[in-house]
């Protein structure tokens, strides 16, 4: 029996399009060019942070993020960044009695912005707050400590094979891959995902009936 569901953030709950566009503007490259290079990095299974190195070798993401904040152009997470199915799915899972949380590779500031959205969840945590990031095992140890239930009663939902599904499965959690965003579409039919994901979905609205069907 599933007791808890924990969600990744980018391309699971949030559409990252606007944030990537802001980064392209910040480093002074056309948005289409930035997206194309991001696509290549994605297809090679590499971290999306490596995209910046093609345009600015030695790019320091942390320092540049601080510069954006100082310029008044820092991180922004608003209601319109949520995928349309995100809030309703979170609310319905909670309505059916499941514990619902969010834990992803985001900054401390992103955690503050997510909490300001007043989402229907019990807890929000980020790698910036925890001091450990996916796919490190320690991150999923923290997920297991955060969410109620035995590990096989906790589901981690994400879009990324190597950051979400494989390490969550290795930690003993149940897993669901959502087929959206560049990574979700790239890896939805991957044999590794087939071996490690309990469910592959195209919308978060599928989860309530999959995890806690009405009697």
ABEGO torsion letter per residue (X at the ends): XBABBBBBABGAABBAAAAAAAAAAAAGBBAAAAAAAAAAAAAAGBBAAAAAAAABBGBBAAAAAAAAAAAGABBBBBAAABBAAAAAAAAAAAAAGBBBBBBBBBBAAAAAAAAAAGBBBABBBBAAAAGBBOABAAAAAAAAAABBEBAAABBBBBABAAAAAAAAAAAGBBBBBBBBEAAAAAAAABAAAAAABABBBABAAAAAAAABBBX
